[in-house]
C-alpha cells in the first residue's frame, strides 16, 4: 500500500558485510535515524524441518544457497513498489521456519535490507537506490560473533570457533567480501556507530535520497 509511505515509493538500501562486521547494529540505528524499516535477510533461510536435527546443524548457513532467494526477490520487489508482504518467521534454535506463521510487513519511507547476501543476488540489485558495505578485520568479526552466539544463541565457544574457521570465514572471503567493490559506500566497521551513521546520511544527502523531496522518488 503506497499510502504507508505517504505516497512515495520506498528508498531501498542494501547493507552488507561479513558476519560480525557490525552491519546489523548499523542498520538498526539507520532505521531509527531515518524513520525506516530494518529488514533482515535472516528470515529467509530455507526451512530444514525435513532434516534430522543433527543434519540441520551440520548445514553450511554461510552459503548464499541456504537462503530462499526466489521468495526474497518477490517480496522485496513488492515492498519496493509500496506493497505489504507476509514474511516467513524463522527459528534459529531449530533451523526451521515456524509452521503456519508469518509476519505482516508494511513498507516504510526507507528500507534497510541487511544481511550477508543483501547484495549477492543479481535479481534484487536493481531494486536498490544505495548500497553500504561494512568492512571489519577478522579478529573483530570473530570477537563479536563469539559474544553474540554464546550470549544470545546458547552456543558453546568451541562450536562457534570451529564454525567460524570451517565455514564462516571461508564463505565470507568467497561470497561477501568481493561485493565491497560493487557497492556505493564502504565503511570501517571498527569506527564509532554515530560516525558511520553520519557517513551514510551524508552520502544519501549528496545523492538526493534524503531528506525526501515532495512527490515520488
Secondary structure as UniProt FT lines:
FT   HELIX           2..5
FT   TURN            6..7
FT   STRAND          11..17
FT   TURN            19..20
FT   HELIX           23..34
FT   STRAND          37..40
FT   HELIX           41..44
FT   TURN            49..50
FT   HELIX           53..57
FT   TURN            61..62
FT   HELIX           64..66
FT   HELIX           69..80
FT   TURN            81..82
FT   STRAND          85..91
FT   TURN            92..95
FT   STRAND          96..105
FT   STRAND          110..114
FT   TURN            116..120
FT   HELIX           122..125
FT   TURN            126..127
FT   STRAND          130..135
FT   HELIX           138..153
FT   HELIX           157..163
FT   HELIX           164..168
FT   HELIX           169..171
FT   HELIX           172..176
FT   HELIX           177..182
FT   STRAND          185..188
FT   TURN            189..190
FT   HELIX           193..206
FT   TURN            207..208
//
